[in-house]
Amino acid sequence: MKNILKSVFISAFPLISIYLFVTSISIFLKESFSMYQIGKTLSSLSIIVFFAGLFLKPQARTSANLNGYSLFIFTGFFVGLFGFIKYKISLYFDLTVFFLLIISWISYLKWYSVFENRLANSILKVGNKLPEFEFENSNKLQISSDSFIGNFSIFLFYRGNWCPLCMAQIKEIVAQYKEIEKRGIHMILISPQPHAFSEALARKNKIPFQFLTDKNNTVAKKLGLFHKAGTPAGFQILGYDTDTVMPTVIITDKNQKIIYIDETDNYRVRPEPETFFNIIDNLN
């Protein structure tokens, strides 16, 4: 139930920001500037810029608390609240929505962004051999994880093409292709999304990485990476499944022994490619 609430929340939250921004601009055009409307505009616009920026200017990671954005959002709130009280504005429904916006921002940082109990995974541990499992390639043929024995391998589980941070992370790794090729690393990108999306991603990047599908999240469930109802509500219309996987990076040595795991507890906080290379170079 909690995950369903999260999926609805992340789809509704930006809409609240847009609503407040539009109402502020509408009042500016009809009436005059006021501290309340200026504060409301600053807060709502900051949130709109953040979410729009994830898609328009992709970034593979952010800070956990987004301090810069939070500063603008809370400054706008206190400016708006001061103006509301000082000038005895009677837009009580509007103020309620403004409060809801601020509560939603805090919820986004401290509730939505966080994966609970990720560190309790008893299956994936550094030093253990990676369990054998199978994925599907674009031809719907079964590919065993053991087929990558003999070289260092990086298994990157990503949520889907709908996730801007996942796409930015993959783009970042693609940019390091020569470094990956030089080290003879198997780069395996895994998602539960339908084959068509993974195929489109492979065509876009045009590099010989393995773009594989974890059908029905079978492997994710086995490894403790399954994220039930993790896809934002409404994306099912585009063809994505409701369930997905938590972003995870697993690096194995030539014998499939796990040498590094990143099970981030915040979907916006992810390791950089240099981290992978340092781990492998220290053992190679």
C-alpha positions in Angstrom: 0.0 0.0 0.0 2.8 2.4 0.9 4.4 1.9 -2.6 1.1 2.6 -4.3 0.8 5.8 -2.4 4.4 6.7 -3.5 3.6 6.1 -7.1 0.5 8.3 -6.9 2.4 11.0 -4.9 5.2 11.4 -7.4 2.8 11.9 -10.3 0.6 14.4 -8.3 3.3 16.4 -6.6 4.6 18.3 -9.7 1.0 19.1 -10.7 0.5 20.8 -7.3 3.5 23.0 -8.1 2.2 23.8 -11.6 -1.2 24.7 -10.1 0.2 27.1 -7.6 2.6 28.7 -10.2 -0.3 29.2 -12.6 -2.6 30.8 -10.0 0.2 33.1 -8.9 0.9 34.3 -12.4 -2.8 34.7 -13.0 -3.1 37.0 -10.0 -0.1 38.9 -11.0 -1.7 39.7 -14.3 -5.1 40.6 -12.9 -4.0 42.5 -9.8 -0.7 43.6 -8.4 2.4 42.0 -6.9 2.2 40.9 -3.3 4.7 39.3 -0.9 2.4 36.2 -0.7 2.2 35.7 -4.4 6.0 36.3 -4.8 6.8 33.7 -2.2 4.3 31.2 -3.6 5.8 31.7 -7.1 9.4 31.3 -5.8 8.5 28.0 -4.1 6.4 26.5 -6.9 8.8 27.5 -9.6 11.8 26.0 -7.8 10.0 22.7 -7.7 9.0 22.9 -11.4 12.5 23.8 -12.4 13.9 20.8 -10.4 11.6 18.2 -12.0 11.8 19.7 -15.5 15.6 19.8 -15.1 15.8 16.1 -14.5 14.4 15.6 -18.0 15.8 18.6 -19.9 19.3 18.5 -18.4 19.8 15.0 -17.2 22.0 14.3 -14.2 22.9 10.9 -12.9 22.8 11.9 -9.2 21.9 14.7 -6.8 22.6 15.4 -3.2 20.2 13.7 -0.8 18.6 16.8 0.6 18.9 19.1 -2.5 20.0 22.0 -0.3 20.0 24.6 -3.1 16.4 23.9 -4.1 15.3 23.5 -0.5 16.7 27.0 0.3 14.6 28.6 -2.5 11.5 26.6 -1.6 11.5 27.4 2.1 12.5 31.0 1.6 9.6 31.4 -0.8 7.3 29.8 1.8 8.3 32.0 4.7 8.1 35.1 2.5 4.7 34.1 1.4 3.5 33.3 4.9 4.8 36.6 6.2 2.9 38.4 3.4 -0.2 36.4 4.0 -0.3 37.4 7.7 0.9 41.0 7.4 -1.6 41.9 4.6 -4.4 39.7 6.0 -4.9 37.9 2.7 -8.1 35.8 2.7 -7.1 33.1 0.2 -7.4 30.2 2.7 -7.8 27.4 0.2 -4.8 28.7 -1.7 -2.7 28.9 1.5 -3.7 25.3 2.3 -2.5 24.1 -1.0 0.7 26.1 -0.4 1.2 24.3 2.9 0.6 21.0 1.1 3.3 21.9 -1.4 5.9 22.4 1.3 4.8 19.2 3.1 5.1 17.4 -0.2 8.6 18.7 -0.8 9.7 17.4 2.6 7.9 14.1 1.9 9.7 13.8 -1.5 13.1 14.3 0.2 12.6 12.1 3.3 9.9 9.6 2.2 9.6 9.1 -1.5 13.3 9.2 -2.4 14.2 6.7 0.2 14.3 2.9 -0.2 13.6 1.3 3.2 15.4 -1.8 4.5 17.8 -2.0 1.6 20.8 -2.7 3.8 19.0 -5.8 5.1 19.8 -7.7 1.9 21.4 -11.0 3.0 21.8 -12.5 -0.5 24.3 -10.0 -2.0 27.5 -9.7 0.0 31.0 -8.8 -1.1 33.0 -12.0 -1.2 30.1 -14.2 -2.1 29.7 -15.8 -5.5 26.9 -14.2 -7.5 24.0 -16.6 -7.7 23.3 -17.9 -11.2 20.3 -16.4 -12.9 18.9 -15.8 -16.4 17.7 -12.8 -18.4 16.3 -12.3 -21.9 18.1 -10.5 -24.7 16.3 -8.6 -27.5 15.7 -11.9 -29.3 14.0 -13.3 -26.2 16.8 -15.8 -25.8 17.9 -16.8 -22.3 21.2 -15.4 -21.2 22.8 -16.9 -18.1 24.9 -14.7 -15.7 27.5 -17.4 -15.8 28.1 -16.7 -19.5 30.1 -13.6 -18.3 32.6 -15.7 -16.3 36.2 -15.0 -17.4 36.1 -11.2 -17.2 35.1 -8.5 -14.7 31.4 -7.7 -15.0 29.3 -4.8 -14.1 25.6 -5.6 -13.6 23.6 -2.3 -13.5 19.9 -2.7 -12.7 18.0 0.3 -13.8 14.3 1.2 -13.4 13.4 1.9 -17.0 13.6 4.5 -19.8 11.1 6.6 -17.9 13.6 7.3 -15.1 15.7 10.4 -16.0 18.4 9.6 -13.4 18.7 6.1 -14.8 19.1 7.4 -18.3 21.7 9.9 -17.2 23.6 7.2 -15.4 23.6 5.0 -18.4 24.7 8.0 -20.6 27.5 8.6 -18.2 28.7 5.0 -18.5 28.4 5.0 -22.3 30.7 8.0 -22.3 33.3 5.8 -20.6 33.0 3.0 -23.2 36.7 3.2 -24.1 37.7 2.8 -20.5 35.4 -0.2 -20.2 36.6 -1.8 -23.4 40.2 -1.3 -22.4 39.7 -3.3 -19.3 37.7 -6.0 -21.0 34.7 -5.4 -18.7 31.3 -7.0 -19.4 28.8 -4.2 -19.1 25.3 -5.6 -18.5 22.3 -3.3 -18.2 19.2 -4.9 -16.8 15.6 -3.6 -16.5 12.2 -5.2 -16.2 10.8 -2.9 -18.8 9.4 -4.4 -22.1 11.9 -5.4 -24.7 11.0 -2.6 -27.1 12.2 0.1 -24.6 15.5 -1.7 -24.0 16.0 -2.1 -27.7 15.3 1.6 -28.3 17.9 2.4 -25.7 20.5 0.1 -27.3 19.9 1.6 -30.7 20.3 5.1 -29.3 23.6 4.4 -27.6 25.1 2.2 -30.4 27.6 0.4 -28.2 28.1 -3.3 -27.6 26.8 -3.4 -24.1 24.3 -6.1 -23.0 20.8 -4.6 -22.7 18.9 -7.4 -21.1 15.3 -7.8 -19.7 14.5 -9.2 -16.3 11.0 -10.5 -17.3 8.5 -10.2 -14.4 11.3 -9.0 -12.2 12.2 -12.7 -11.6 15.9 -12.0 -10.9 15.1 -8.8 -8.9 12.9 -10.8 -6.6 15.6 -13.5 -6.2 18.3 -10.9 -5.3 16.1 -8.8 -3.1 16.0 -5.8 -5.5 12.3 -5.9 -6.4 10.4 -2.7 -6.1 6.7 -3.3 -6.0 4.6 -0.5 -7.5 7.8 1.5 -8.1 6.7 3.0 -11.4 5.0 6.4 -11.1 1.2 6.2 -11.6 0.2 6.9 -15.1 3.3 5.6 -16.8 1.5 2.3 -17.4 -0.3 4.1 -20.3 3.1 4.3 -22.0 3.6 0.6 -21.8 5.6 0.3 -18.6 4.8 -2.2 -15.8 3.7 -1.1 -12.4 6.5 -3.0 -10.7 10.2 -2.3 -11.2 13.6 -2.7 -9.7 15.6 -0.6 -7.2 18.7 0.9 -8.8 21.6 -1.4 -8.0 25.2 -1.9 -9.2 27.0 -5.2 -8.7 30.6 -5.8 -9.8 32.0 -9.3 -10.0 35.5 -10.6 -10.7 36.5 -13.1 -13.4 35.0 -16.0 -11.3 31.8 -14.2 -10.6 32.7 -13.4 -7.0 31.1 -10.2 -5.9 33.7 -7.4 -5.3 31.5 -4.4 -5.1 27.8 -3.6 -4.5 25.9 -0.3 -4.5 22.4 -0.7 -3.1 21.6 2.9 -2.7 19.0 3.8 -0.2 18.1 7.0 -2.1 17.2 6.8 -5.8 18.9 10.1 -6.5 22.3 9.2 -4.9 24.3 6.9 -7.2 28.0 6.0 -7.6 30.2 7.5 -10.3 31.9 5.3 -13.1 35.3 6.2 -11.6 34.3 4.2 -8.5 33.8 1.1 -10.7 37.2 1.5 -12.4 39.0 2.0 -9.2 37.6 -1.2 -7.7 38.5 -3.2 -10.8 42.0 -1.7 -11.2 42.9 -2.5 -7.6 42.2 -6.1 -8.3 43.3 -6.5 -11.9 
